[in-house]
């Protein structure tokens, strides 16, 4: 048996969510998918609840904060907007759909989902607001941008890029002439 680390369990959980949905999120199923015994699981986590808490924190940090830090150093907000469109492709959409479904019945997942959505919306807002000075319009556009990603995750990820390209064009349309 090959050895795995904590992040391997998190990636395994994302893969399991993407392929089989949140109903498959069980200790034995996760370990089996990684080719590991349940005993190895306890080298990294106290119990299933500890794993769930750490996994949800991983979702928040790695799939939100870590991704967003890739573009925070970009000074030009128009370029940052284009980079956000590119980053939207990097999110494991099938896993996020399952995480969102899981959050309907799991309060810890719902709490993290809300934090993730808030962080993403705020980052989009900051980027849009750097181009569009009207706060109300920037707020509405930020919500629209996040809605495009979440909506297309549930409908058709293949057309998300086109919708985000249209979104970026709309933001540029509303941008202040400087």
Secondary structure, 3 states (H helix, E strand, C coil): CCCCCHHHHHHHHHHHHHHHCHHHCCHHHHHHHHCCCHHHHCCCCCCHHHHHHHHHHHHHHHHHHHHHHCCCCCCCHHHHHHHHHHHHHHCCHHHHHHHHHHHCCCHHHHHHHHHHHHHHHHHHHHHHHCCCCCHHHHHHHHHHHHHHHHHHHHCCHHHHHHHHHHHHHHHHHHCCCC
